[in-house]
């Protein structure tokens, strides 16, 4: 199992992904909290500036995203859970 981070440009909908993380989910212990995770990523030179929504999906062993649900219980597209915003200048 792994993780994929997606950066989606608010205005254009263009997205970039990062699946390079330090450490696999096997290192996580059930019942404990993980406060930080890292994905080393550089936006391409031609990436549009502006706000990007950051989301993360947990992947099953076969590479498909596990289901994720919003606060209202509705399924989230592609298992992508929004986690924040970044601004590219």
FIPA-646244 format. One record per residue (C-alpha): residue number from 0; residue in three letters; x, y, z. Coordinates in Angstrom, 2 decimals. Layout:
residues N
+-----+------+---------+---------+---------+
!  nr ! rest !       u !       v !       w !
+-----+------+---------+---------+---------+
! NUM !  ALA !       X !       Y !       Z !
...
+-----+------+---------+---------+---------+
//
This chain:
residues 89
+-----+------+---------+---------+---------+
!  nr ! rest !       u !       v !       w !
+-----+------+---------+---------+---------+
!   0 !  UNK !    0.00 !    0.00 !    0.00 !
!   1 !  UNK !    1.16 !    3.49 !   -0.76 !
!   2 !  UNK !    0.06 !    7.08 !   -0.91 !
!   3 !  UNK !   -0.46 !    9.50 !   -3.77 !
!   4 !  UNK !   -0.57 !   13.25 !   -3.29 !
!   5 !  UNK !   -2.38 !   15.32 !   -5.90 !
!   6 !  UNK !   -1.93 !   19.06 !   -6.44 !
!   7 !  UNK !   -4.91 !   20.48 !   -8.39 !
!   8 !  UNK !   -4.79 !   24.02 !   -9.75 !
!   9 !  UNK !   -7.94 !   25.86 !   -8.64 !
!  10 !  UNK !   -8.46 !   27.86 !  -11.84 !
!  11 !  UNK !   -7.52 !   25.39 !  -14.57 !
!  12 !  UNK !   -8.13 !   22.01 !  -12.92 !
!  13 !  UNK !   -4.65 !   20.92 !  -14.08 !
!  14 !  UNK !   -3.19 !   18.42 !  -11.62 !
!  15 !  UNK !    0.19 !   16.99 !  -10.72 !
!  16 !  UNK !    0.83 !   13.92 !   -8.60 !
!  17 !  UNK !    3.56 !   12.76 !   -6.27 !
!  18 !  UNK !    3.87 !    9.18 !   -5.11 !
!  19 !  UNK !    7.40 !    9.27 !   -3.76 !
!  20 !  UNK !    7.15 !    9.20 !    0.01 !
!  21 !  UNK !    9.58 !    8.34 !    2.76 !
!  22 !  UNK !    8.49 !    5.06 !    4.27 !
!  23 !  UNK !    5.63 !    2.73 !    3.47 !
!  24 !  UNK !    2.39 !    2.27 !    5.33 !
!  25 !  UNK !    3.77 !   -0.96 !    6.81 !
!  26 !  UNK !    5.83 !    1.26 !    9.14 !
!  27 !  UNK !    2.68 !    2.82 !   10.60 !
!  28 !  UNK !    1.30 !    1.27 !   13.77 !
!  29 !  UNK !   -2.44 !    0.73 !   14.08 !
!  30 !  UNK !   -3.97 !    3.00 !   16.71 !
!  31 !  UNK !   -1.20 !    5.60 !   16.63 !
!  32 !  UNK !   -1.24 !    9.02 !   14.98 !
!  33 !  UNK !    1.00 !   10.21 !   12.18 !
!  34 !  UNK !    1.39 !   13.99 !   12.18 !
!  35 !  UNK !    3.76 !   14.38 !    9.27 !
!  36 !  UNK !    4.31 !   12.67 !    5.97 !
!  37 !  UNK !    6.58 !   13.76 !    3.16 !
!  38 !  UNK !    6.46 !   13.64 !   -0.59 !
!  39 !  UNK !    9.37 !   15.27 !   -2.42 !
!  40 !  UNK !    7.93 !   17.10 !   -5.41 !
!  41 !  UNK !    8.83 !   19.99 !   -7.72 !
!  42 !  UNK !    6.28 !   21.71 !   -9.88 !
!  43 !  UNK !    7.26 !   21.73 !  -13.56 !
!  44 !  UNK !    8.60 !   25.04 !  -14.88 !
!  45 !  UNK !    5.45 !   25.53 !  -16.98 !
!  46 !  UNK !    3.00 !   24.91 !  -14.10 !
!  47 !  UNK !    0.50 !   27.75 !  -13.72 !
!  48 !  UNK !    0.94 !   29.97 !  -10.68 !
!  49 !  UNK !   -1.85 !   30.31 !   -8.14 !
!  50 !  UNK !   -3.65 !   28.18 !   -5.59 !
!  51 !  UNK !   -3.52 !   24.37 !   -5.64 !
!  52 !  UNK !   -5.67 !   22.06 !   -3.54 !
!  53 !  UNK !   -3.59 !   19.26 !   -2.03 !
!  54 !  UNK !   -5.25 !   15.89 !   -1.57 !
!  55 !  UNK !   -4.03 !   12.43 !   -0.64 !
!  56 !  UNK !   -5.22 !    8.94 !   -1.50 !
!  57 !  UNK !   -4.21 !    5.65 !    0.11 !
!  58 !  UNK !   -3.59 !    2.92 !   -2.44 !
!  59 !  UNK !   -4.34 !   -0.78 !   -2.12 !
!  60 !  UNK !   -1.66 !   -3.32 !   -3.01 !
!  61 !  UNK !   -2.96 !   -3.42 !   -6.61 !
!  62 !  UNK !   -2.57 !    0.38 !   -6.94 !
!  63 !  UNK !   -6.26 !    1.28 !   -6.80 !
!  64 !  UNK !   -7.31 !    3.99 !   -4.34 !
!  65 !  UNK !   -9.12 !    2.92 !   -1.21 !
!  66 !  UNK !  -12.53 !    4.54 !   -0.70 !
!  67 !  UNK !  -12.59 !    7.86 !    1.14 !
!  68 !  UNK !  -15.61 !    9.79 !    2.38 !
!  69 !  UNK !  -16.29 !   13.45 !    3.11 !
!  70 !  UNK !  -17.78 !   14.83 !    6.34 !
!  71 !  UNK !  -21.28 !   14.32 !    4.92 !
!  72 !  UNK !  -20.57 !   10.65 !    4.23 !
!  73 !  UNK !  -20.48 !   11.11 !    0.46 !
!  74 !  UNK !  -17.72 !    9.24 !   -1.39 !
!  75 !  UNK !  -14.81 !   11.37 !   -2.56 !
!  76 !  UNK !  -13.68 !   11.08 !   -6.21 !
!  77 !  UNK !  -10.77 !    8.65 !   -6.67 !
!  78 !  UNK !  -10.42 !    8.34 !   -2.88 !
!  79 !  UNK !   -8.76 !   11.79 !   -2.80 !
!  80 !  UNK !   -9.06 !   13.37 !    0.66 !
!  81 !  UNK !   -8.42 !   17.16 !    0.62 !
!  82 !  UNK !   -5.72 !   18.11 !    3.14 !
!  83 !  UNK !   -4.84 !   21.73 !    2.37 !
!  84 !  UNK !   -3.87 !   24.45 !   -0.07 !
!  85 !  UNK !   -0.54 !   25.65 !   -1.42 !
!  86 !  UNK !    0.17 !   28.72 !   -3.54 !
!  87 !  UNK !    2.68 !   28.58 !   -6.37 !
!  88 !  UNK !    4.20 !   31.98 !   -7.13 !
+-----+------+---------+---------+---------+
//
